[in-house]
Structures are given as C-alpha cells and as structure tokens.
Amino acid sequence: MFWGLSEDLINKNNYDEVNKLLDFIFNDIEIVSTKDGKEINLSKIEKEKSLKRIEELGEIKVVENYKAGKYFEV
C-alpha cells in the first residue's frame, strides 16, 4: 500500500493494478551481467513498462507523483 494513492486515482477500480505496479517498481532490483561484462539494469526497463501501463490506465497524476517522489510504502 502507498500513502496517498487512493486520493490520486482517477478511477478507483484501477487501485489494485496500480498498487501492484507501484509495489513492483519500489521493490524490484535486478541487474544482470552480459558475457562482455556489461551490466543491464532489468529493473529499470521493467519500471518504465510499469509506469507506461499506469499511464495507459489514465492515471497520469500517479505517474507524476511517483516521479516527484511523493509515494512511500505503508
């Protein structure tokens, strides 16, 4: 759960999905090394996909507030 999330949602029916996506964004850390020694941050790629999905749901304010650092896990 995230403090302030329910007040920011345009459509309250999106709460469960947006909450799960934010939970993933906050908790997923996965860096993979390639054969040539480079590191790929998979969590960054997945975070971008999750934020894109939240935007697709029409919850732009949630994305803006996440980027502004306004959400904290409860």
PDB file of N, CA, C and O in Angstrom:
ATOM      1  N   MET A   1       0.832  -1.176   0.000  1.00  0.00           N
ATOM      2  CA  MET A   1       0.000   0.000   0.000  1.00  0.00           C
ATOM      3  C   MET A   1       0.881   1.245   0.000  1.00  0.00           C
ATOM      4  O   MET A   1       1.992   1.247   0.530  1.00  0.00           O
ATOM      5  N   PHE A   2       0.366   2.270  -0.593  1.00  0.00           N
ATOM      6  CA  PHE A   2       1.117   3.506  -0.705  1.00  0.00           C
ATOM      7  C   PHE A   2       0.298   4.668  -0.178  1.00  0.00           C
ATOM      8  O   PHE A   2      -0.874   4.831  -0.519  1.00  0.00           O
ATOM      9  N   TRP A   3       0.932   5.470   0.655  1.00  0.00           N
ATOM     10  CA  TRP A   3       0.268   6.613   1.254  1.00  0.00           C
ATOM     11  C   TRP A   3      -0.151   7.595   0.171  1.00  0.00           C
ATOM     12  O   TRP A   3       0.671   8.006  -0.648  1.00  0.00           O
ATOM     13  N   GLY A   4      -1.424   7.971   0.162  1.00  0.00           N
ATOM     14  CA  GLY A   4      -1.933   8.970  -0.767  1.00  0.00           C
ATOM     15  C   GLY A   4      -2.399   8.445  -2.106  1.00  0.00           C
ATOM     16  O   GLY A   4      -2.955   9.206  -2.898  1.00  0.00           O
ATOM     17  N   LEU A   5      -2.191   7.173  -2.386  1.00  0.00           N
ATOM     18  CA  LEU A   5      -2.525   6.635  -3.704  1.00  0.00           C
ATOM     19  C   LEU A   5      -4.018   6.707  -3.985  1.00  0.00           C
ATOM     20  O   LEU A   5      -4.417   7.142  -5.065  1.00  0.00           O
ATOM     21  N   SER A   6      -4.837   6.297  -3.051  1.00  0.00           N
ATOM     22  CA  SER A   6      -6.279   6.241  -3.326  1.00  0.00           C
ATOM     23  C   SER A   6      -6.860   7.613  -3.638  1.00  0.00           C
ATOM     24  O   SER A   6      -7.829   7.711  -4.390  1.00  0.00           O
ATOM     25  N   GLU A   7      -6.286   8.676  -3.074  1.00  0.00           N
ATOM     26  CA  GLU A   7      -6.768  10.025  -3.359  1.00  0.00           C
ATOM     27  C   GLU A   7      -6.363  10.493  -4.757  1.00  0.00           C
ATOM     28  O   GLU A   7      -7.027  11.353  -5.335  1.00  0.00           O
ATOM     29  N   ASP A   8      -5.293   9.944  -5.298  1.00  0.00           N
ATOM     30  CA  ASP A   8      -4.764  10.392  -6.588  1.00  0.00           C
ATOM     31  C   ASP A   8      -5.393   9.692  -7.782  1.00  0.00           C
ATOM     32  O   ASP A   8      -5.284  10.180  -8.907  1.00  0.00           O
ATOM     33  N   LEU A   9      -6.041   8.570  -7.560  1.00  0.00           N
ATOM     34  CA  LEU A   9      -6.594   7.803  -8.673  1.00  0.00           C
ATOM     35  C   LEU A   9      -7.794   8.498  -9.299  1.00  0.00           C
ATOM     36  O   LEU A   9      -8.653   9.034  -8.599  1.00  0.00           O
ATOM     37  N   ILE A  10      -7.841   8.482 -10.615  1.00  0.00           N
ATOM     38  CA  ILE A  10      -8.992   8.990 -11.348  1.00  0.00           C
ATOM     39  C   ILE A  10     -10.104   7.953 -11.289  1.00  0.00           C
ATOM     40  O   ILE A  10     -11.266   8.284 -11.056  1.00  0.00           O
ATOM     41  N   ASN A  11      -9.733   6.696 -11.503  1.00  0.00           N
ATOM     42  CA  ASN A  11     -10.694   5.592 -11.491  1.00  0.00           C
ATOM     43  C   ASN A  11     -10.328   4.658 -10.338  1.00  0.00           C
ATOM     44  O   ASN A  11      -9.304   3.977 -10.390  1.00  0.00           O
ATOM     45  N   LYS A  12     -11.150   4.626  -9.317  1.00  0.00           N
ATOM     46  CA  LYS A  12     -10.877   3.805  -8.126  1.00  0.00           C
ATOM     47  C   LYS A  12     -10.794   2.316  -8.453  1.00  0.00           C
ATOM     48  O   LYS A  12     -10.208   1.552  -7.686  1.00  0.00           O
ATOM     49  N   ASN A  13     -11.370   1.893  -9.578  1.00  0.00           N
ATOM     50  CA  ASN A  13     -11.284   0.487  -9.992  1.00  0.00           C
ATOM     51  C   ASN A  13      -9.866   0.097 -10.396  1.00  0.00           C
ATOM     52  O   ASN A  13      -9.558  -1.091 -10.489  1.00  0.00           O
ATOM     53  N   ASN A  14      -9.002   1.077 -10.635  1.00  0.00           N
ATOM     54  CA  ASN A  14      -7.611   0.809 -11.008  1.00  0.00           C
ATOM     55  C   ASN A  14      -6.718   0.574  -9.792  1.00  0.00           C
ATOM     56  O   ASN A  14      -5.537   0.261  -9.946  1.00  0.00           O
ATOM     57  N   TYR A  15      -7.266   0.721  -8.590  1.00  0.00           N
ATOM     58  CA  TYR A  15      -6.438   0.696  -7.383  1.00  0.00           C
ATOM     59  C   TYR A  15      -5.569  -0.553  -7.286  1.00  0.00           C
ATOM     60  O   TYR A  15      -4.358  -0.441  -7.092  1.00  0.00           O
ATOM     61  N   ASP A  16      -6.156  -1.736  -7.415  1.00  0.00           N
ATOM     62  CA  ASP A  16      -5.388  -2.973  -7.238  1.00  0.00           C
ATOM     63  C   ASP A  16      -4.235  -3.077  -8.225  1.00  0.00           C
ATOM     64  O   ASP A  16      -3.110  -3.395  -7.840  1.00  0.00           O
ATOM     65  N   GLU A  17      -4.515  -2.806  -9.508  1.00  0.00           N
ATOM     66  CA  GLU A  17      -3.463  -2.934 -10.517  1.00  0.00           C
ATOM     67  C   GLU A  17      -2.372  -1.888 -10.319  1.00  0.00           C
ATOM     68  O   GLU A  17      -1.186  -2.210 -10.391  1.00  0.00           O
ATOM     69  N   VAL A  18      -2.759  -0.645 -10.071  1.00  0.00           N
ATOM     70  CA  VAL A  18      -1.772   0.420  -9.870  1.00  0.00           C
ATOM     71  C   VAL A  18      -0.952   0.137  -8.615  1.00  0.00           C
ATOM     72  O   VAL A  18       0.263   0.338  -8.617  1.00  0.00           O
ATOM     73  N   ASN A  19      -1.587  -0.321  -7.555  1.00  0.00           N
ATOM     74  CA  ASN A  19      -0.870  -0.651  -6.326  1.00  0.00           C
ATOM     75  C   ASN A  19       0.161  -1.748  -6.576  1.00  0.00           C
ATOM     76  O   ASN A  19       1.290  -1.655  -6.095  1.00  0.00           O
ATOM     77  N   LYS A  20      -0.215  -2.787  -7.322  1.00  0.00           N
ATOM     78  CA  LYS A  20       0.718  -3.874  -7.638  1.00  0.00           C
ATOM     79  C   LYS A  20       1.880  -3.374  -8.493  1.00  0.00           C
ATOM     80  O   LYS A  20       3.025  -3.768  -8.274  1.00  0.00           O
ATOM     81  N   LEU A  21       1.592  -2.511  -9.461  1.00  0.00           N
ATOM     82  CA  LEU A  21       2.652  -1.972 -10.313  1.00  0.00           C
ATOM     83  C   LEU A  21       3.609  -1.106  -9.503  1.00  0.00           C
ATOM     84  O   LEU A  21       4.824  -1.205  -9.678  1.00  0.00           O
ATOM     85  N   LEU A  22       3.089  -0.265  -8.628  1.00  0.00           N
ATOM     86  CA  LEU A  22       3.955   0.556  -7.783  1.00  0.00           C
ATOM     87  C   LEU A  22       4.771  -0.311  -6.832  1.00  0.00           C
ATOM     88  O   LEU A  22       5.940  -0.023  -6.579  1.00  0.00           O
ATOM     89  N   ASP A  23       4.169  -1.358  -6.310  1.00  0.00           N
ATOM     90  CA  ASP A  23       4.889  -2.271  -5.434  1.00  0.00           C
ATOM     91  C   ASP A  23       6.069  -2.888  -6.176  1.00  0.00           C
ATOM     92  O   ASP A  23       7.165  -2.993  -5.627  1.00  0.00           O
ATOM     93  N   PHE A  24       5.847  -3.293  -7.416  1.00  0.00           N
ATOM     94  CA  PHE A  24       6.923  -3.839  -8.243  1.00  0.00           C
ATOM     95  C   PHE A  24       8.014  -2.791  -8.456  1.00  0.00           C
ATOM     96  O   PHE A  24       9.200  -3.086  -8.313  1.00  0.00           O
ATOM     97  N   ILE A  25       7.610  -1.577  -8.797  1.00  0.00           N
ATOM     98  CA  ILE A  25       8.572  -0.504  -9.061  1.00  0.00           C
ATOM     99  C   ILE A  25       9.453  -0.258  -7.839  1.00  0.00           C
ATOM    100  O   ILE A  25      10.665  -0.094  -7.975  1.00  0.00           O
ATOM    101  N   PHE A  26       8.864  -0.231  -6.666  1.00  0.00           N
ATOM    102  CA  PHE A  26       9.616   0.070  -5.453  1.00  0.00           C
ATOM    103  C   PHE A  26      10.494  -1.084  -4.993  1.00  0.00           C
ATOM    104  O   PHE A  26      11.508  -0.847  -4.338  1.00  0.00           O
ATOM    105  N   ASN A  27      10.141  -2.325  -5.311  1.00  0.00           N
ATOM    106  CA  ASN A  27      10.832  -3.469  -4.722  1.00  0.00           C
ATOM    107  C   ASN A  27      11.697  -4.283  -5.668  1.00  0.00           C
ATOM    108  O   ASN A  27      12.494  -5.098  -5.203  1.00  0.00           O
ATOM    109  N   ASP A  28      11.575  -4.099  -6.953  1.00  0.00           N
ATOM    110  CA  ASP A  28      12.312  -4.944  -7.889  1.00  0.00           C
ATOM    111  C   ASP A  28      13.693  -4.372  -8.158  1.00  0.00           C
ATOM    112  O   ASP A  28      13.832  -3.245  -8.635  1.00  0.00           O
ATOM    113  N   ILE A  29      14.700  -5.154  -7.850  1.00  0.00           N
ATOM    114  CA  ILE A  29      16.078  -4.770  -8.159  1.00  0.00           C
ATOM    115  C   ILE A  29      16.723  -5.970  -8.828  1.00  0.00           C
ATOM    116  O   ILE A  29      16.879  -7.024  -8.211  1.00  0.00           O
ATOM    117  N   GLU A  30      17.093  -5.813 -10.075  1.00  0.00           N
ATOM    118  CA  GLU A  30      17.698  -6.934 -10.782  1.00  0.00           C
ATOM    119  C   GLU A  30      18.669  -6.401 -11.827  1.00  0.00           C
ATOM    120  O   GLU A  30      18.269  -5.792 -12.820  1.00  0.00           O
ATOM    121  N   ILE A  31      19.943  -6.642 -11.583  1.00  0.00           N
ATOM    122  CA  ILE A  31      20.984  -6.250 -12.527  1.00  0.00           C
ATOM    123  C   ILE A  31      21.630  -7.520 -13.045  1.00  0.00           C
ATOM    124  O   ILE A  31      22.006  -8.398 -12.268  1.00  0.00           O
ATOM    125  N   VAL A  32      21.758  -7.614 -14.351  1.00  0.00           N
ATOM    126  CA  VAL A  32      22.312  -8.799 -14.992  1.00  0.00           C
ATOM    127  C   VAL A  32      23.581  -8.403 -15.731  1.00  0.00           C
ATOM    128  O   VAL A  32      23.628  -7.368 -16.396  1.00  0.00           O
ATOM    129  N   SER A  33      24.607  -9.235 -15.608  1.00  0.00           N
ATOM    130  CA  SER A  33      25.843  -9.008 -16.345  1.00  0.00           C
ATOM    131  C   SER A  33      25.808  -9.798 -17.643  1.00  0.00           C
ATOM    132  O   SER A  33      25.412 -10.964 -17.656  1.00  0.00           O
ATOM    133  N   THR A  34      26.221  -9.167 -18.732  1.00  0.00           N
ATOM    134  CA  THR A  34      26.277  -9.844 -20.019  1.00  0.00           C
ATOM    135  C   THR A  34      27.635 -10.518 -20.170  1.00  0.00           C
ATOM    136  O   THR A  34      28.525 -10.331 -19.341  1.00  0.00           O
ATOM    137  N   LYS A  35      27.788 -11.306 -21.238  1.00  0.00           N
ATOM    138  CA  LYS A  35      29.036 -12.041 -21.462  1.00  0.00           C
ATOM    139  C   LYS A  35      30.243 -11.117 -21.586  1.00  0.00           C
ATOM    140  O   LYS A  35      31.350 -11.477 -21.186  1.00  0.00           O
ATOM    141  N   ASP A  36      30.025  -9.919 -22.143  1.00  0.00           N
ATOM    142  CA  ASP A  36      31.142  -8.996 -22.322  1.00  0.00           C
ATOM    143  C   ASP A  36      31.396  -8.128 -21.088  1.00  0.00           C
ATOM    144  O   ASP A  36      32.176  -7.177 -21.149  1.00  0.00           O
ATOM    145  N   GLY A  37      30.747  -8.448 -19.980  1.00  0.00           N
ATOM    146  CA  GLY A  37      30.993  -7.750 -18.726  1.00  0.00           C
ATOM    147  C   GLY A  37      30.134  -6.521 -18.485  1.00  0.00           C
ATOM    148  O   GLY A  37      30.237  -5.893 -17.431  1.00  0.00           O
ATOM    149  N   LYS A  38      29.304  -6.175 -19.428  1.00  0.00           N
ATOM    150  CA  LYS A  38      28.421  -5.026 -19.234  1.00  0.00           C
ATOM    151  C   LYS A  38      27.261  -5.428 -18.333  1.00  0.00           C
ATOM    152  O   LYS A  38      26.863  -6.592 -18.287  1.00  0.00           O
ATOM    153  N   GLU A  39      26.731  -4.446 -17.622  1.00  0.00           N
ATOM    154  CA  GLU A  39      25.585  -4.713 -16.757  1.00  0.00           C
ATOM    155  C   GLU A  39      24.335  -4.095 -17.359  1.00  0.00           C
ATOM    156  O   GLU A  39      24.357  -2.970 -17.859  1.00  0.00           O
ATOM    157  N   ILE A  40      23.257  -4.841 -17.302  1.00  0.00           N
ATOM    158  CA  ILE A  40      21.966  -4.356 -17.774  1.00  0.00           C
ATOM    159  C   ILE A  40      21.044  -4.304 -16.562  1.00  0.00           C
ATOM    160  O   ILE A  40      20.887  -5.289 -15.841  1.00  0.00           O
ATOM    161  N   ASN A  41      20.446  -3.159 -16.354  1.00  0.00           N
ATOM    162  CA  ASN A  41      19.526  -2.997 -15.239  1.00  0.00           C
ATOM    163  C   ASN A  41      18.129  -3.347 -15.722  1.00  0.00           C
ATOM    164  O   ASN A  41      17.420  -2.502 -16.269  1.00  0.00           O
ATOM    165  N   LEU A  42      17.738  -4.601 -15.516  1.00  0.00           N
ATOM    166  CA  LEU A  42      16.420  -5.054 -15.956  1.00  0.00           C
ATOM    167  C   LEU A  42      15.306  -4.357 -15.196  1.00  0.00           C
ATOM    168  O   LEU A  42      14.224  -4.134 -15.739  1.00  0.00           O
ATOM    169  N   SER A  43      15.564  -4.014 -13.945  1.00  0.00           N
ATOM    170  CA  SER A  43      14.511  -3.371 -13.170  1.00  0.00           C
ATOM    171  C   SER A  43      14.160  -2.011 -13.759  1.00  0.00           C
ATOM    172  O   SER A  43      13.001  -1.601 -13.714  1.00  0.00           O
ATOM    173  N   LYS A  44      15.143  -1.308 -14.309  1.00  0.00           N
ATOM    174  CA  LYS A  44      14.858  -0.003 -14.927  1.00  0.00           C
ATOM    175  C   LYS A  44      13.939  -0.182 -16.131  1.00  0.00           C
ATOM    176  O   LYS A  44      13.003   0.594 -16.323  1.00  0.00           O
ATOM    177  N   ILE A  45      14.203  -1.197 -16.934  1.00  0.00           N
ATOM    178  CA  ILE A  45      13.369  -1.478 -18.108  1.00  0.00           C
ATOM    179  C   ILE A  45      11.956  -1.829 -17.664  1.00  0.00           C
ATOM    180  O   ILE A  45      10.981  -1.325 -18.222  1.00  0.00           O
ATOM    181  N   GLU A  46      11.845  -2.688 -16.664  1.00  0.00           N
ATOM    182  CA  GLU A  46      10.534  -3.106 -16.175  1.00  0.00           C
ATOM    183  C   GLU A  46       9.802  -1.963 -15.478  1.00  0.00           C
ATOM    184  O   GLU A  46       8.578  -1.867 -15.570  1.00  0.00           O
ATOM    185  N   LYS A  47      10.534  -1.100 -14.785  1.00  0.00           N
ATOM    186  CA  LYS A  47       9.905   0.059 -14.150  1.00  0.00           C
ATOM    187  C   LYS A  47       9.285   0.968 -15.198  1.00  0.00           C
ATOM    188  O   LYS A  47       8.177   1.474 -15.021  1.00  0.00           O
ATOM    189  N   GLU A  48      10.016   1.170 -16.297  1.00  0.00           N
ATOM    190  CA  GLU A  48       9.487   2.009 -17.374  1.00  0.00           C
ATOM    191  C   GLU A  48       8.214   1.400 -17.960  1.00  0.00           C
ATOM    192  O   GLU A  48       7.263   2.120 -18.265  1.00  0.00           O
ATOM    193  N   LYS A  49       8.194   0.075 -18.116  1.00  0.00           N
ATOM    194  CA  LYS A  49       6.995  -0.601 -18.624  1.00  0.00           C
ATOM    195  C   LYS A  49       5.837  -0.455 -17.637  1.00  0.00           C
ATOM    196  O   LYS A  49       4.694  -0.241 -18.042  1.00  0.00           O
ATOM    197  N   SER A  50       6.133  -0.569 -16.356  1.00  0.00           N
ATOM    198  CA  SER A  50       5.091  -0.439 -15.337  1.00  0.00           C
ATOM    199  C   SER A  50       4.519   0.972 -15.317  1.00  0.00           C
ATOM    200  O   SER A  50       3.305   1.151 -15.226  1.00  0.00           O
ATOM    201  N   LEU A  51       5.388   1.971 -15.402  1.00  0.00           N
ATOM    202  CA  LEU A  51       4.913   3.357 -15.439  1.00  0.00           C
ATOM    203  C   LEU A  51       4.087   3.614 -16.689  1.00  0.00           C
ATOM    204  O   LEU A  51       3.090   4.335 -16.645  1.00  0.00           O
ATOM    205  N   LYS A  52       4.503   3.024 -17.805  1.00  0.00           N
ATOM    206  CA  LYS A  52       3.751   3.156 -19.057  1.00  0.00           C
ATOM    207  C   LYS A  52       2.352   2.559 -18.892  1.00  0.00           C
ATOM    208  O   LYS A  52       1.370   3.135 -19.360  1.00  0.00           O
ATOM    209  N   ARG A  53       2.264   1.408 -18.230  1.00  0.00           N
ATOM    210  CA  ARG A  53       0.960   0.771 -18.013  1.00  0.00           C
ATOM    211  C   ARG A  53       0.062   1.646 -17.134  1.00  0.00           C
ATOM    212  O   ARG A  53      -1.134   1.768 -17.395  1.00  0.00           O
ATOM    213  N   ILE A  54       0.634   2.248 -16.104  1.00  0.00           N
ATOM    214  CA  ILE A  54      -0.147   3.143 -15.251  1.00  0.00           C
ATOM    215  C   ILE A  54      -0.671   4.322 -16.073  1.00  0.00           C
ATOM    216  O   ILE A  54      -1.813   4.745 -15.898  1.00  0.00           O
ATOM    217  N   GLU A  55       0.168   4.850 -16.972  1.00  0.00           N
ATOM    218  CA  GLU A  55      -0.275   5.924 -17.873  1.00  0.00           C
ATOM    219  C   GLU A  55      -1.408   5.443 -18.771  1.00  0.00           C
ATOM    220  O   GLU A  55      -2.382   6.164 -18.985  1.00  0.00           O
ATOM    221  N   GLU A  56      -1.281   4.218 -19.300  1.00  0.00           N
ATOM    222  CA  GLU A  56      -2.316   3.659 -20.173  1.00  0.00           C
ATOM    223  C   GLU A  56      -3.654   3.534 -19.451  1.00  0.00           C
ATOM    224  O   GLU A  56      -4.712   3.618 -20.075  1.00  0.00           O
ATOM    225  N   LEU A  57      -3.606   3.333 -18.144  1.00  0.00           N
ATOM    226  CA  LEU A  57      -4.830   3.266 -17.348  1.00  0.00           C
ATOM    227  C   LEU A  57      -5.438   4.656 -17.139  1.00  0.00           C
ATOM    228  O   LEU A  57      -6.537   4.786 -16.599  1.00  0.00           O
ATOM    229  N   GLY A  58      -4.715   5.685 -17.570  1.00  0.00           N
ATOM    230  CA  GLY A  58      -5.203   7.054 -17.437  1.00  0.00           C
ATOM    231  C   GLY A  58      -4.827   7.709 -16.123  1.00  0.00           C
ATOM    232  O   GLY A  58      -5.328   8.787 -15.800  1.00  0.00           O
ATOM    233  N   GLU A  59      -3.954   7.075 -15.364  1.00  0.00           N
ATOM    234  CA  GLU A  59      -3.585   7.573 -14.042  1.00  0.00           C
ATOM    235  C   GLU A  59      -2.297   8.406 -14.121  1.00  0.00           C
ATOM    236  O   GLU A  59      -1.286   8.076 -13.501  1.00  0.00           O
ATOM    237  N   ILE A  60      -2.361   9.479 -14.890  1.00  0.00           N
ATOM    238  CA  ILE A  60      -1.196  10.340 -15.118  1.00  0.00           C
ATOM    239  C   ILE A  60      -0.716  10.982 -13.814  1.00  0.00           C
ATOM    240  O   ILE A  60       0.488  11.107 -13.590  1.00  0.00           O
ATOM    241  N   LYS A  61      -1.648  11.386 -12.961  1.00  0.00           N
ATOM    242  CA  LYS A  61      -1.271  12.019 -11.693  1.00  0.00           C
ATOM    243  C   LYS A  61      -0.428  11.079 -10.839  1.00  0.00           C
ATOM    244  O   LYS A  61       0.493  11.520 -10.152  1.00  0.00           O
ATOM    245  N   VAL A  62      -0.739   9.787 -10.881  1.00  0.00           N
ATOM    246  CA  VAL A  62       0.031   8.804 -10.119  1.00  0.00           C
ATOM    247  C   VAL A  62       1.470   8.758 -10.635  1.00  0.00           C
ATOM    248  O   VAL A  62       2.414   8.727  -9.845  1.00  0.00           O
ATOM    249  N   VAL A  63       1.637   8.753 -11.951  1.00  0.00           N
ATOM    250  CA  VAL A  63       2.983   8.726 -12.540  1.00  0.00           C
ATOM    251  C   VAL A  63       3.741   9.997 -12.162  1.00  0.00           C
ATOM    252  O   VAL A  63       4.907   9.934 -11.772  1.00  0.00           O
ATOM    253  N   GLU A  64       3.085  11.139 -12.277  1.00  0.00           N
ATOM    254  CA  GLU A  64       3.727  12.411 -11.933  1.00  0.00           C
ATOM    255  C   GLU A  64       4.149  12.433 -10.466  1.00  0.00           C
ATOM    256  O   GLU A  64       5.252  12.870 -10.138  1.00  0.00           O
ATOM    257  N   ASN A  65       3.267  11.961  -9.585  1.00  0.00           N
ATOM    258  CA  ASN A  65       3.593  11.943  -8.159  1.00  0.00           C
ATOM    259  C   ASN A  65       4.701  10.945  -7.843  1.00  0.00           C
ATOM    260  O   ASN A  65       5.528  11.202  -6.968  1.00  0.00           O
ATOM    261  N   TYR A  66       4.731   9.805  -8.544  1.00  0.00           N
ATOM    262  CA  TYR A  66       5.822   8.844  -8.351  1.00  0.00           C
ATOM    263  C   TYR A  66       7.153   9.492  -8.738  1.00  0.00           C
ATOM    264  O   TYR A  66       8.131   9.410  -7.995  1.00  0.00           O
ATOM    265  N   LYS A  67       7.181  10.130  -9.898  1.00  0.00           N
ATOM    266  CA  LYS A  67       8.418  10.761 -10.368  1.00  0.00           C
ATOM    267  C   LYS A  67       8.855  11.899  -9.452  1.00  0.00           C
ATOM    268  O   LYS A  67      10.046  12.194  -9.349  1.00  0.00           O
ATOM    269  N   ALA A  68       7.894  12.537  -8.787  1.00  0.00           N
ATOM    270  CA  ALA A  68       8.199  13.622  -7.853  1.00  0.00           C
ATOM    271  C   ALA A  68       8.581  13.097  -6.465  1.00  0.00           C
ATOM    272  O   ALA A  68       8.900  13.878  -5.568  1.00  0.00           O
ATOM    273  N   GLY A  69       8.545  11.771  -6.293  1.00  0.00           N
ATOM    274  CA  GLY A  69       8.932  11.168  -5.022  1.00  0.00           C
ATOM    275  C   GLY A  69       7.899  11.323  -3.920  1.00  0.00           C
ATOM    276  O   GLY A  69       8.250  11.365  -2.740  1.00  0.00           O
ATOM    277  N   LYS A  70       6.634  11.407  -4.293  1.00  0.00           N
ATOM    278  CA  LYS A  70       5.584  11.648  -3.304  1.00  0.00           C
ATOM    279  C   LYS A  70       4.999  10.378  -2.692  1.00  0.00           C
ATOM    280  O   LYS A  70       4.202  10.470  -1.758  1.00  0.00           O
ATOM    281  N   TYR A  71       5.366   9.204  -3.181  1.00  0.00           N
ATOM    282  CA  TYR A  71       4.798   7.969  -2.647  1.00  0.00           C
ATOM    283  C   TYR A  71       5.783   7.265  -1.732  1.00  0.00           C
ATOM    284  O   TYR A  71       6.982   7.187  -2.002  1.00  0.00           O
ATOM    285  N   PHE A  72       5.234   6.759  -0.643  1.00  0.00           N
ATOM    286  CA  PHE A  72       6.004   5.992   0.322  1.00  0.00           C
ATOM    287  C   PHE A  72       5.198   4.760   0.683  1.00  0.00           C
ATOM    288  O   PHE A  72       3.981   4.833   0.851  1.00  0.00           O
ATOM    289  N   GLU A  73       5.874   3.635   0.802  1.00  0.00           N
ATOM    290  CA  GLU A  73       5.178   2.404   1.178  1.00  0.00           C
ATOM    291  C   GLU A  73       4.723   2.490   2.624  1.00  0.00           C
ATOM    292  O   GLU A  73       5.424   3.019   3.486  1.00  0.00           O
ATOM    293  N   VAL A  74       3.534   1.958   2.869  1.00  0.00           N
ATOM    294  CA  VAL A  74       2.986   1.955   4.230  1.00  0.00           C
ATOM    295  C   VAL A  74       3.143   0.569   4.804  1.00  0.00           C
ATOM    296  O   VAL A  74       2.751   0.326   5.945  1.00  0.00           O
TER     297      VAL A  74
END
